[in-house]
């Protein structure tokens, strides 16, 4: 079999119509039929059943279709790796991140990355469906919450972090060394909306504890959230990484217990996707930046704590 024949076969599988497939390929229908027949003769099996006007893939055809996809992906990966060896530093890097602090983390490195790879065009997409976009090969990788459970996905853990109660020095709870989770539901809170994953972690914890947290102000922007807290309107609950990325010396940061709120963050990518120099360079920047902002905290703080 030749690659050209595999292309003809895969297009026919996708169209399930010989005339449409031939038009899409820019060849005649008899030429396409001849090539498909040549593959069938070589393998000794039928790849398509033609019942009336309908074309259906046989079981053998489906096996060949799946393996053909793998072969094409392997060739694409080989081409990318060879280009890396030739030091081709051009192209596009597409990165996804969940909205909020993870998008803030990714965007904070854009300038440094551009200085190192000035010929790489960068696309940074903040969306709740970034993992699905990785599956669809629309993104090179995404910064998301772990774990991810899909047999076509792989991941690189970045860090495990806790969530903290954040307020001002004149708040009634500011002197507490730690705060029980149930106390949060009776405290005026400003939060991200329900679509944000950090909010979903808090809401899930509430549900498991039979509690309900009703923020009286919700905002999608990080700056407005910190401004609201500083104004004394209310406190908030934020991840340690987001706190560390801000100027927070004027704020009080208090651990939350019973239960603790923790989650793991990592890089998610397609198993069949080759992470070349452009993608690896960005990931290295992320890892280096995280090490630079992380303050020492008890390593056991997040042990035996569940997250989403």
N, C-alpha and C positions, 0 to 999 in steps of 0.2 A: 504494500500500500504506500501511496505517496501522500504528502501533506495536502496537496491539492485535492486529492480524492477525499481525505478526511474532512476538508472544508466543505466539499459538496455534500457529503453525508450528513454532517452536523446541521447544515442549513436546511436540508430536507427534513430532518427530525424536528427542527424548530417550526417549520412552516406546515409540515404534514400535507403538502400539496406540491406535486412535482412541477407544475407550470409556474406557480408563484416562486418556488425555490429557484428555478432556472432564471426567471426574470431578476430576482434579487442578486443572483450570481453573475448575471450578464452573459449567460450561455443559452443554447437552445435546449428545449425539453428532451429531444432525443439524445443529445450529448450527455445530459445529466443522467438519464435512464441507463445509458450505456456504461457510465462510470460506476453507478450503483450496482449494476449487474456484474461488473468486473470485480468489485469488492466481494459480493456474494459468492461468486465463483471461486475466488481465492480462499474464502473462509469455509465454503461448503455449507452455508446456511442462508436462510432468507432473513433479510433485515427489515423488510416491510411487508405487511399484508395489504393487498389492494382489494377491498370489498366494495364493489360498486364504485361510487365516486369518492369513497373514503379511503384514506391512507393511514395505516396504523403501524406503530413500531412493534416489532416482535420482541420477545424476551432477549434473544441474542442481540437484536439491534440496540436495545436499551443498555446492555453491557458494553457494547462498542461505543455508544454515545458517552457514557460516563467515563470510560477509559480515555476516549479522545479528548475530553475536557482536561483530564489530568495531563495528557501529553502536551497539549497546547500551553497550559500553565507552566509546565516544566521548561518548555522552549522559551517562553517569555522570561522566566526567571533566569535562564542561562544567558539570554541576550543582555539582561540588565546587569548581571554580574560581570560579563565580559566588558561592557561599557565602563563599569567601575574600574576594572583593571586598566583600561585605557585612559582613566582619569577624565572621564566625561562629566564635568560638573555643571550640568544644565538640566532643565526640565522643570517639573512641577511637583511640589510636596503638598499633599492634602492631609490636614490634621483635623481631627474632631475632638471636642471636649464638651462635657456636660456644662450647661449654663451655671453661672455663679463662680465659685472660687476656682474650680478646675479650669474654666475658660480664662479666668484671671491669671492663673498659673501659666498656662500656655502662651497667652498674649504678652506676658511680661518679658518673654525671651525673644520676641520677634526681632528687635533691634540687634541684639548680640548675634543672633543666627544670621541675619542678613549681612552683617559685617564679615562673617566667616565664609558664607556661601552667597556672594552677591549675584550669581547667575541663576540661582534657584528661585522660581516663582512659588510663593507660599499662599496656600489657601487655609485659613483657620475658620472652622465652622463650629458654632456653639448650638447644640441641639440636643433634645432628649433622646433622639433615636440614633446616636452616633454608632452604637454597637451594630445596629441593623445596617447602617451604611458601610461599616467595615465588611460585613458579610456580603454585601452587594458589590464589593470592590470599588466603592466610591471614595473611600478614604484609605490612606496608607496605614494609619493607625489612629487610635483614639485614646484619650485619657478618661477613664471611667471608673466606676465602682466595681470592685471584685466581691465575690466571684462572678464569672460569666460562665454559663453552662451551655456550650454548643461544641459539637465535635469538630467543627471547622475553624474554631477560634483558639488562639494561644494568647498568653499574657505574660507580662513581666511585672512583678510586684514592685511598687515604688516605695510606699510607706503605709504604716498603720497609724491611725490618729484617733484622738479623743475629741469629744465636743465639750465645750465649757460654757458656763453662765457668764455673760459679759455685761457689766454695768458700771455706774460711776461710784465715786467714793461716798457720796451722800445717800446711796440707796439703802433701805432698811436691812437688806441681806448682805451688804458689802463686807461686813466683818466676819461672816461665816467662813470657816476653813474649807467646808464642802457643803453642798446642797443636795438634799434628797430630791429625787425626780418629782415626786408628788407635790412638792412645794411650788414647782414651776407653774402648775395649772392655776394657782391663786395669785400669781404675780403678773402685773401688766407686761406683756411681751410684744415686741415687734419682730416680724419674721419675714423670710422669703415666702412666696406663694406655694401652694400645694404641689405645683409642677416640679419644684426643685427637689433633687434627691436628698439633700440634707434635711429638708422639711419632711420628706417622706419617712426618713429614719426616725424623726421625733414623733410623727403621727403614728407610726407603726408601734413604737414603744408605748405610747399612750394607750393604744388599742389593746395591746397585750396586758397592760396594767389596769384596764377598765377605767381609764381616765380620758379626759378630753381637754385639749389645749386650744383655746380660742384667741389667737393674736388679735389685738384691736387695730393694728396697722400692718399691712403687708406691702412689701416693695420688692421689685426685681433688681434694683441697683445696690451695689455694695456701699458706695459712698453715702447714699441716703440712709441706709441702715445704720451706719456708724454715726451719722449726724443726728439721727433720731435718739440714739442711745446717749450721745453726749449732751443732748438738750435736756435730758432728765425725764423725757416722756415715758420711757420704758426701758427694760433690759432686753437682751436677746440671747440666743443660743447659737454658737458658731463653732466650726471646726478649728482645731489648733493651727492648721496650715493657713487658713484665711486670716486668723488673728495675727500670725507671725508676718504676714505679707503687708500688714498695715502699721501705721504709727499708733501704738496702743498703750504707751507708757502712762497716759492719763486715765486709763480704764482699769477696772478691777476684774481679774480673771479667776473664776472659782470652779473647781472640779465638781462634776455632777455624779452622784452615786445612787445606788439602789433604784434602778440599775444604772451602770455606766453606759455612756453612749459612745460607741466606737465603730469605725469602718476602715476598710482597706482600699487603697487607691492603686491603680496600676495602668500599664500600657496594654491595650488590647489590639491584636492584629490577626489577619487571616493566616492560617497555617500554611497556605500555599503562596503567600505573598512574600517576596524577597525584600527584606528591609536593607536597602542599600546604604551607601555612605550618607546620602542626604537625610534619610530618616534616622539612621543611627546617630548622626551628628546632633539632631534635635533632641533625641532621647538622652544623649550624654549631657547636653546642656541642662535638661530638666533634672537629672540625677544630681548634677553638680550644684544646681541652684537649691534644691531641697536640702542638701547637706549643709549649705551655707546659712539657711534660715532656721533650721531646726534647733531648738533649744533642748537641753537635757531634761528629761522627765522620766519618772519611774517606768522601766521597761515593762513591768507587770501591770501597769494601769489598765491596759485594754485586754488583759488576759481574761478569758472566760466571759467576754462581753460580746453580745451578738450585734450585728449591724445589717443594713440593707444596702 
